Amino acid sequence: MGVRTRGLATVMGGAAIVLTLLGGTVAYSSAADSPPGAAARDTTPPTPPGTPKLVSDTATSVTISWTKSTDNVGVTGYDIYHDGQLCAQVKGSILKATCGNLSPSTNYGFYVNARDAAGNVSQPSGTLPVTTQPSNDQTPPTAPTGVHATSVSSTSIALAWKASTDNVGVTGYTVYSVVNGTATRIGASSGATPSAQLSALSPSTTYHLQVTASDANKNESTPSTPVLDVTTSGGGCTQPVCAVTQVGKDDDVVWGLVTLPDGTILFNERDAHDIVHLDPRTGAKKSIGVVPNAQSTDGEGGLTGLEINPASFAADHWLYIMHTSPSDNRIVRIQYDPAADTLLTGTEQVLLSGIQRNKFHNGGRLRFSPDGQYLFAGTGDAQNGANAQNTSSPNGKVLRIKPDGSIPSDNPFHNAVWSYGHRNVQGLAFDSQGRLWEQEFGNSIMDETNLITKGGNYGWPSCEGTSGTCGTAGFIAPKHTYPVAQGSCSGITIIRDVLYVACQRGTRLYREVISGSSLTNVQQFFSGTYGRLRTVEPAPDGGMWLATSNGGDKDSIPHNSNNQIFHVALG
């Protein structure tokens, strides 16, 4: 398997792999334990294991069991996940495992994949929802004191305060705006850092601010006192990120998003499988059609990528779409009729199929080269790290095809693969030099932003970010990394050679200036302000579209989310 994480010992191509993973139970044998030649002949994956049952749980661990999977040769191991993150592995004879390093009073979804000696991975079991036990810690942190503004502009306020104390440990701070006695979350600071940056505020406006501290058991302190009044300055915005205006909302997971020539927006609803037309000037929206053969995965699969060809859309009206089907992930194109404002599903063409699907790690982002000659796609490893290093597999890759689905003759492996060694690619963007940047989910240590090169190997599953064996010759290092608690970043966009990165678990937007081949002057905005952020795209006026991803993110149930689409003015 070779999964990137702390405490990992991997023998690639050797007889055994032994892992110590996240406080969980781990023991796994490699394909080398099977008879010579057997693995090469076996292409049949095991059946899905039975839905897990809860054995026991504490505030920081969960133990589950399941019924065994079957295989034409034999099951050699099981991979145990929560919410797309690998937390334990066991041998095929063991049907119980413990996942540790969890947080108290937190909802998790546990499921199991089986694998055989050839490295074939099953589709997942059903999901067991578990809420961990509350901690014995019922003591909240002390209230922050000495809250003060360290800088004020027309659209931003920087705050600092004296750190709170706690009997166990402070894990974060929340900043509230108090209006007529009602407190609304306006910002946050993760970890124990006693400061926060409030962005996209209104000029010449007085804000009434309070701060609370929280611990790992979600005990929240009393608010800081007195309420701090800070008035932003007048005049125009002099900051990198300026006013934020809501232009739409949706009750499904907003994934791919494109701007049409008339300035309106099309976006994908991942779980409902339809494409929605939104007029950002009025907020009016309409479903233009459901994508045929799209299917969810009870996780992160469904209707994902959406793109138009900048060189030809005005004439051909093709929408390029990536989605999960009952058998795979695939890239298709379907024509859009602007006059009737509808999706012409009868025109569908399958451009690339056979990209393995699984509950999580389906990738999904699409991006045309600026000249419109090539379509790039980001894929996930389908929860099988071996796929990422296999250049014959389209999984765990950045792919490159022509608009009609044919393979360019100069692709490095004579197939659709452009770069490899990726875990789960969900962000792609081109800079002014025509270089492709990529955003990738890590497992438990680091997310990464990469500058993609033809035929490049980015190291997964042997390394994650800069951890593991990332110093191995031939592995290309990321240009920037993010601790997963401050990242889990999905979409990226580049506007005037500044990279913007939208993060989900980290609930923030990163702004990073491209200088040569480096990312410099890294800043964070909207930390905790709008919740989980998934998609960013350029807006026609030089600003940016920003879509949230709150609620219903990992269950594939249509219309159970609460999401907003914003226009962000950039200074």
Protein Blocks (a to p, Z undefined) as FASTA:
>chain_A
ZZadehiacdehiabdcddeehiacddddfklpcehklmmpccdcddddddddfbdcfkb
ccddddddddfkbpcbdcddeehiafbdcdfkbccdcdehiaehiacddddddddfkopa
cdddddddddddddfblcdcdddehiacfbdcfkbccddddddddfkbpcbdcddddeeh
iacdfbdcehjbdcdddehiaehiacddddddddfkopacddddddddddddedjdfbfb
dcdddfbdcfbdcfbdcddfkopacdddfklopacdddfknopacdfbdcehiacehiag
cjfbdcddfklmmmnopacdddddfkbccdddddddfklopacfklpccfbghiacdfbh
nljiacddfklpaccddddehhpaklmmmmkbcghiacdddfkopacfkbfklpabfbgh
ifbdcbdcddfkopacdddddfklcgcdddddehiaehiakbghjghjllpghiacdfbd
cdfklnopabdcdeehiacdddfklopadddddehjacehiacehehknopafbdcddfk
opacddddeehilnopghiaccdddddddZZ
